């Protein structure tokens, strides 16, 4: 991406250059209308930053040039000024944002936010579920949406839209997830628009939180309030003003995408806090945090739970004879094998060092021993860095009707590991709970 910076203050120019470079831009800089026009005529830019006062005239003069230029009429323009009361709507030309030159950190934050909103496709693209049974109205709105660049799935009935939304199980920031629903309320058929909204809100995953715009020809305040109570985020009455519709859509999708980003960051932080970096398994803290809930659910719903305690044999000699880098490879590949070998509902964790613990849901003692033996053979066949690695595995199970906690299960599993090592290693030993 390329940015054009026209700023006659050297310090501000360097600050803009540095900030935009950190955002991935190659920049050209100037300090006058003359240099700005020369750059604009000779290149193509994804963003233009212009100061209100330039060496040879007002910055608005160059903005007007951009507004009329075929290449730049849709390019985001950022206007910089020391006038803290100046707003974008006060200018005689179109700009997409105004930055008041207050201090270095505020300028940097405003530029990053501006770039996100105007150049990150996350904020100006989106997928819309559109429900309208009036052909003329639908055709008009569809033309507007598609011209703007939105991906639209149009349905004439709430039943069809509901089936489509139910089938799309992804949500949040996934590129195929829906970002907005627009529905006529007074639809033909058994299912009305407000019932579709209720169905959308009934999903317990992220699909239940997408913004919804309701469309109706009714002018009833109480009806509007009831729609808001049912989960509608915004409301448009027919006949629809196109510009108003597009602004409301852009605002709702932008807010939704910002929340998606926040949720993505939270998930990343959660993963960092609960995952062992080397092996990709849950870490010990995560195991201790979730194991009680894991076991209590089994007790409440009356299904068996099994535990494997896995200890790599002679691992110290791997580090001593081949180095810690090779030892890390062994642990990394073991972790990958474990994660690939168990179901999503199982809890695979690195307990510490070369020891791993796996809690298996809906798994009785017989199945757990079979799984442990398969895992023992897989680890022996793994041959990380050409080495033969074996493991001792302790197995225990809490069958239906038993009532034990994590500590009791771990004590039994660890006893199984001890007996396996005592008996020559590279084997599975089952220990029943007391």
HELIX and SHEET records of a PDB file:
HELIX    1   1 UNK A   10  UNK A   22  1                                  13    
HELIX    2   2 UNK A   33  UNK A   42  1                                  10    
HELIX    3   3 UNK A   59  UNK A   68  1                                  10    
HELIX    4   4 UNK A   88  UNK A   90  5                                   3    
HELIX    5   5 UNK A  104  UNK A  119  1                                  16    
HELIX    6   6 UNK A  121  UNK A  123  5                                   3    
HELIX    7   7 UNK A  135  UNK A  148  1                                  14    
HELIX    8   8 UNK A  158  UNK A  167  1                                  10    
HELIX    9   9 UNK A  193  UNK A  201  1                                   9    
HELIX   10  10 UNK A  206  UNK A  209  5                                   4    
HELIX   11  11 UNK A  221  UNK A  230  1                                  10    
HELIX   12  12 UNK A  242  UNK A  274  1                                  33    
HELIX   13  13 UNK A  284  UNK A  301  1                                  18    
HELIX   14  14 UNK A  315  UNK A  322  1                                   8    
HELIX   15  15 UNK A  324  UNK A  341  1                                  18    
HELIX   16  16 UNK A  365  UNK A  382  1                                  18    
HELIX   17  17 UNK A  384  UNK A  386  5                                   3    
HELIX   18  18 UNK A  406  UNK A  422  1                                  17    
SHEET    1   A 5 UNK A  26  UNK A  30  0                                        
SHEET    2   A 5 UNK A   2  UNK A   6  1                                        
SHEET    3   A 5 UNK A  47  UNK A  51  1                                        
SHEET    4   A 5 UNK A  76  UNK A  81  1                                        
SHEET    5   A 5 UNK A  97  UNK A 100  1                                        
SHEET    1   B 2 UNK A  53  UNK A  54  0                                        
SHEET    2   B 2 UNK A  57  UNK A  58 -1                                        
SHEET    1   C 5 UNK A 151  UNK A 155  0                                        
SHEET    2   C 5 UNK A 127  UNK A 131  1                                        
SHEET    3   C 5 UNK A 180  UNK A 184  1                                        
SHEET    4   C 5 UNK A 211  UNK A 216  1                                        
SHEET    5   C 5 UNK A 234  UNK A 237  1                                        
SHEET    1   D 5 UNK A 347  UNK A 352  0                                        
SHEET    2   D 5 UNK A 355  UNK A 361 -1                                        
SHEET    3   D 5 UNK A 305  UNK A 312 -1                                        
SHEET    4   D 5 UNK A 391  UNK A 398 -1                                        
SHEET    5   D 5 UNK A 428  UNK A 430  1                                        
END                                                                             
